[in-house]
């Protein structure tokens, strides 16, 4: 499935984890590098604003995902929270929706399908983890994540390679 339209926000800086702790009902500052956590984001009045996952790509860098419909609302909320409550924190964030094409691959043959296109086999990637992979020399991100209850992954490539990867995955499925 094409999940490219999900919001994708790159959050960086020494206070990035602390900032996500402020935005979500759960804790992200303790998330180890290479791991992914689901989060629930509330508005100032306590109503649910959005939910999604955040992956810790490096010590001071996270990649958040949002629902497609709320991507703009989440960015505005993040800007508000930053300006109103923590303007002096070392944190920067930018939408990278258009920079990445992303596809969900789930089911009993998901790993075999991905291994058929990756330069090196997946190996033992635990659930709710993220790693860097390559396809024909192109750097990509592989998330071990599933919302279907089956073994599942999401693979993200720079947008210019999205159509080719999608066609290749469909042809091999």
WOTA-V125346 format. One line per field, one symbol per residue. phi: phi as a letter, one per 30 degrees, with the letter a starting at -180 (. if undefined). psi: psi as a letter, one per 40 degrees, with the letter a starting at -180 (. if undefined). burial: # if it has 16 or more other ideal C-beta (glycine too) atoms within 10 Angstrom, else .. A space follows every 10 residues. Layout:
phi = ???
psi = ???
burial = ???
This chain:
phi = .dcddedbbd cbkecedddd eddcdcccdc ddeicbbdbc ccdddiddca blcbccdaec bbbccbdedc eddddddddd edddbadcdd abbbdbeddb cbbcbbkdce ddddddcddb deiccdeibb bcbbbhiddb cbccbaccic eabbccbeed cddddedddd ddd
psi = ihfdeiihhh hiideddddd dddieihede hiheiiiiih hiideeihdi iaihhhdidf hihiiiidde dddddddddd ddddefdeig hiiihfdeeh hhhhhiieed dddddeeidi idaghihfii ihiihfehhi hhhgiheeei hiihhhiide eddddddddd de.
burial = ..##.##### ###.###### ####...#.. #..####.#. #.......## .######..# ######...# #.###.##.. ##........ #.#.#.#..# ######...# #.##..##.. .#..#..### #.#.#....# ######.... .######... ##..##.##. ...
